[in-house]
Amino acid sequence: MACPLCKGNTVSGTTILPFEMQNGKVIVVLNVPAKICNQCGEEYVDMEVARKVELLLDRVERDGLRMGFVEYGAVA
């Protein structure tokens, strides 16, 4: 995949996604699979991974976690 910003090449890697939820909750999802541009460093998460992250955040919300770090691979 070519980077939409700079047209550089992307490589597979991982990223960290921080989320500020309602009521001041902060959740950080670690080691999320992503494509990373080797020219500008921009990171892209595909739709399947984004859906899994959304499900993970829903689960965290239900469990009542107020602040924390969640490992993507352990729960996705």
C-alpha positions in Angstrom: 0.0 0.0 0.0 1.3 3.5 -0.9 1.0 6.2 1.8 -1.9 8.5 0.9 0.0 11.5 2.3 3.4 11.2 0.7 3.1 8.2 -1.6 5.9 6.4 0.3 5.9 2.7 0.9 4.2 1.2 3.9 5.4 -1.7 6.0 3.7 -3.9 8.5 4.2 -2.9 12.1 2.3 -2.0 15.3 1.1 1.2 16.8 -0.4 2.5 20.1 -3.9 3.9 20.0 -5.0 6.2 22.9 -8.7 6.9 23.4 -10.4 9.5 25.6 -13.8 8.0 26.4 -16.8 9.6 27.9 -16.7 10.7 31.6 -12.9 11.2 31.5 -12.0 7.6 30.9 -8.6 7.0 29.2 -7.8 3.7 27.5 -4.6 3.0 25.6 -4.6 0.0 23.2 -1.1 -1.4 22.7 0.5 -3.3 19.8 -2.3 -2.7 17.3 -1.4 -4.0 13.8 -0.8 -1.2 11.4 0.8 -0.2 8.1 3.5 2.4 8.7 4.9 4.7 6.0 8.7 4.3 5.9 9.0 7.8 4.5 6.8 10.1 6.6 5.9 7.7 9.5 2.2 8.0 9.2 0.3 5.0 10.6 -2.8 3.3 9.1 -5.1 0.7 10.7 -7.2 -1.4 8.4 -11.0 -1.7 8.9 -10.9 -5.2 10.3 -8.5 -4.2 13.0 -10.5 -1.0 13.7 -13.6 -3.0 14.2 -11.8 -5.3 16.7 -10.5 -2.2 18.6 -14.1 -0.9 18.7 -15.3 -4.2 20.2 -12.5 -4.2 22.6 -13.4 -0.6 23.8 -17.0 -1.7 24.2 -15.9 -4.6 26.4 -13.7 -2.3 28.4 -16.5 0.1 28.9 -18.9 -2.7 30.1 -16.2 -3.9 32.5 -16.0 -0.5 34.1 -12.3 0.1 33.5 -11.7 3.8 34.1 -8.1 4.1 33.0 -5.7 1.5 31.7 -3.6 -0.2 29.0 -5.0 -3.0 27.0 -2.9 -5.4 24.8 -4.6 -5.8 21.4 -3.3 -9.3 20.8 -4.5 -10.6 24.1 -8.1 -9.8 23.5 -8.7 -9.3 19.8 
